[in-house]
């Protein structure tokens, strides 16, 4: 649960959402829990694998949000099946991931950036998120296939570009001006 994830949790909780957080990295859960206690908001935390949702009843969740967390999951099929099980009818799964095309670039190579790996390279990358051991550059085709197999229909596909002159985080790299660094999808549960 990095800062962006914690900000999303706090925003949802402050707007009266019943928020349940699932993360397998204890340090991230502890940091987010501390932020929620400091903000005086109620949030339920679970330190477990993202596909271990047995504590949730089927069809009991109105929406799910994943801010970069799925990048740490090698087997998305298993996660998407569990998310489908717990979501209510036509409920949304919104997710952001590092863009798989950006993972091909060497972000420190200058301008224009150089290619550093093949698009379909399945080798995990070193984890960038707090506590992440590795990240997987899931291809767009692989994401759509996994979502479709789990009975989701993608209705939003975004590749946000940086705002000219906008604020830059500590993760900013010049290559982000050449290739989207983030992929954002929203999918709806179909069937039961």
C-alpha positions as CSV (number, residue, x, y, z in Angstrom):
1,X,0.0,0.0,0.0
2,X,2.0,3.0,-1.2
3,X,1.0,6.6,-0.8
4,X,-1.4,6.5,-3.8
5,X,-3.1,3.4,-2.4
6,X,-3.3,4.9,1.0
7,X,-4.8,8.1,-0.4
8,X,-7.4,6.1,-2.3
9,X,-8.3,4.2,0.9
10,X,-8.6,7.4,2.9
11,X,-10.7,9.1,0.2
12,X,-13.2,6.2,0.0
13,X,-13.4,5.8,3.8
14,X,-14.0,9.6,4.3
15,X,-16.9,9.3,1.8
16,X,-18.7,6.7,3.9
17,X,-17.6,3.6,1.9
18,X,-17.2,0.4,3.8
19,X,-13.5,-0.3,2.9
20,X,-11.8,-3.7,3.1
21,X,-8.1,-3.7,2.2
22,X,-6.2,-6.8,1.2
23,X,-2.4,-6.8,0.9
24,X,0.2,-9.5,1.5
25,X,3.0,-7.1,2.7
26,X,2.7,-6.5,6.5
27,X,4.6,-3.3,6.4
28,X,2.3,-1.7,3.9
29,X,-0.8,-2.8,5.8
30,X,0.7,-1.4,9.0
31,X,1.4,2.0,7.4
32,X,-2.1,2.2,5.9
33,X,-3.6,1.2,9.2
34,X,-1.7,4.0,10.9
35,X,-2.8,6.5,8.3
36,X,-6.4,5.5,8.8
37,X,-6.2,5.7,12.6
38,X,-4.6,9.1,12.3
39,X,-7.4,10.3,9.9
40,X,-10.0,8.7,12.3
41,X,-11.6,6.5,9.6
42,X,-12.8,2.9,9.9
43,X,-11.2,0.4,7.5
44,X,-10.9,-3.3,7.6
45,X,-7.5,-4.8,6.9
46,X,-6.5,-8.3,5.8
47,X,-2.9,-9.4,5.5
48,X,-3.2,-12.1,2.8
49,X,-2.7,-13.0,-0.8
50,X,-4.9,-11.0,-3.2
51,X,-6.6,-14.2,-4.3
52,X,-7.4,-15.4,-0.8
53,X,-10.9,-13.8,-0.4
54,X,-12.6,-16.6,1.4
55,X,-13.4,-14.2,4.3
56,X,-15.8,-12.4,1.9
57,X,-19.3,-13.8,1.0
58,X,-20.1,-14.2,-2.7
59,X,-21.9,-11.2,-4.4
60,X,-21.3,-9.0,-1.3
61,X,-19.0,-6.3,-2.7
62,X,-20.2,-3.2,-4.6
63,X,-16.8,-2.3,-6.3
64,X,-13.2,-3.2,-6.1
65,X,-10.2,-1.0,-6.7
66,X,-6.6,-2.0,-7.2
67,X,-3.9,0.7,-7.4
68,X,-0.9,-1.0,-8.9
69,X,-1.2,-4.1,-6.6
70,X,-1.9,-6.5,-9.4
71,X,1.5,-5.8,-10.8
72,X,2.9,-8.0,-8.0
73,X,0.7,-11.0,-9.0
74,X,1.9,-13.5,-11.4
75,X,-1.4,-15.5,-11.8
76,X,-4.1,-12.9,-12.5
77,X,-6.6,-15.6,-13.5
78,X,-6.9,-16.8,-9.9
79,X,-7.3,-13.2,-8.5
80,X,-9.9,-12.2,-11.1
81,X,-12.0,-15.4,-10.4
82,X,-12.1,-14.6,-6.7
83,X,-12.9,-10.9,-7.3
84,X,-15.7,-12.0,-9.7
85,X,-17.1,-14.3,-6.9
86,X,-17.3,-11.6,-4.3
87,X,-18.6,-8.8,-6.6
88,X,-22.3,-8.1,-6.9
89,X,-24.1,-8.2,-10.3
90,X,-22.6,-5.7,-12.8
91,X,-20.2,-4.4,-10.1
92,X,-17.0,-2.7,-11.2
93,X,-13.4,-3.8,-10.9
94,X,-11.2,-0.7,-11.4
95,X,-7.4,-1.2,-11.6
96,X,-4.2,0.5,-12.5
97,X,-1.0,-1.2,-13.5
98,X,2.4,-0.2,-14.7
99,X,1.9,0.0,-18.5
100,X,3.5,-3.1,-20.1
101,X,4.9,-1.1,-23.0
102,X,6.7,1.2,-20.6
103,X,8.3,-1.8,-18.9
104,X,10.1,-2.4,-22.3
105,X,12.0,0.9,-21.9
106,X,15.2,1.7,-19.9
107,X,13.8,4.8,-18.1
108,X,17.3,6.1,-17.4
109,X,18.6,5.9,-20.9
110,X,18.0,9.5,-21.9
111,X,16.0,10.8,-24.9
112,X,14.8,9.0,-26.8
113,X,14.7,6.1,-24.4
114,X,16.2,2.8,-25.4
115,X,14.4,-0.5,-25.4
116,X,15.6,-2.7,-22.5
117,X,13.4,-5.8,-22.9
118,X,10.9,-7.5,-25.2
119,X,7.2,-6.6,-24.7
120,X,6.2,-10.3,-24.1
121,X,9.1,-10.9,-21.7
122,X,7.6,-12.9,-18.8
123,X,10.7,-12.4,-16.5
124,X,9.6,-10.4,-13.4
125,X,11.0,-6.9,-12.9
126,X,12.5,-5.8,-9.5
127,X,9.6,-4.5,-7.4
128,X,9.2,-0.7,-7.2
129,X,6.4,-0.5,-4.7
130,X,7.2,-0.5,-0.9
131,X,7.8,-4.1,0.0
132,X,7.3,-5.5,-3.4
133,X,9.7,-8.3,-4.3
134,X,8.9,-8.3,-8.0
135,X,6.5,-6.9,-10.6
136,X,5.1,-8.6,-13.6
137,X,4.6,-6.7,-16.9
138,X,1.3,-8.2,-17.9
139,X,0.6,-7.7,-21.6
140,X,-2.6,-5.9,-22.6
141,X,-3.7,-9.1,-24.4
142,X,-3.0,-11.2,-21.4
143,X,-5.0,-8.8,-19.2
144,X,-8.0,-8.9,-21.5
145,X,-7.9,-12.7,-21.8
146,X,-7.7,-13.1,-18.0
147,X,-10.6,-10.7,-17.5
148,X,-12.7,-12.3,-20.2
149,X,-12.1,-15.8,-18.8
150,X,-13.2,-14.6,-15.4
151,X,-16.4,-13.2,-16.9
152,X,-15.6,-9.5,-16.9
153,X,-16.3,-7.0,-19.6
154,X,-13.9,-4.1,-20.0
155,X,-15.7,-0.8,-20.5
156,X,-12.9,1.6,-19.9
157,X,-9.3,1.6,-21.1
158,X,-7.0,4.6,-20.3
159,X,-3.4,5.3,-20.9
160,X,-2.9,8.6,-19.1
161,X,-0.2,10.9,-20.3
162,X,1.7,13.3,-18.0
163,X,0.3,16.9,-17.8
164,X,2.7,19.4,-19.4
165,X,4.3,21.4,-16.6
166,X,2.5,19.2,-14.0
167,X,4.1,18.1,-10.7
168,X,6.5,15.2,-10.9
169,X,6.9,12.5,-8.2
170,X,10.1,11.0,-7.1
171,X,9.3,8.1,-9.6
172,X,9.4,10.5,-12.6
173,X,11.6,9.4,-15.5
174,X,12.1,11.2,-18.8
175,X,10.9,8.1,-20.6
176,X,7.4,8.9,-19.3
177,X,7.1,11.7,-21.8
178,X,7.6,9.2,-24.6
179,X,5.4,6.2,-23.4
180,X,2.5,6.0,-20.9
181,X,3.7,4.6,-17.6
182,X,0.3,3.6,-16.3
183,X,-2.6,1.5,-17.7
184,X,-6.0,2.0,-16.2
185,X,-8.9,-0.4,-16.8
186,X,-12.5,-0.7,-15.5
187,X,-14.3,-4.0,-16.0
188,X,-17.8,-5.0,-15.1
189,X,-18.8,-8.4,-13.7
190,X,-21.0,-10.4,-16.1
191,X,-23.0,-13.4,-15.1
192,X,-23.0,-15.0,-11.7
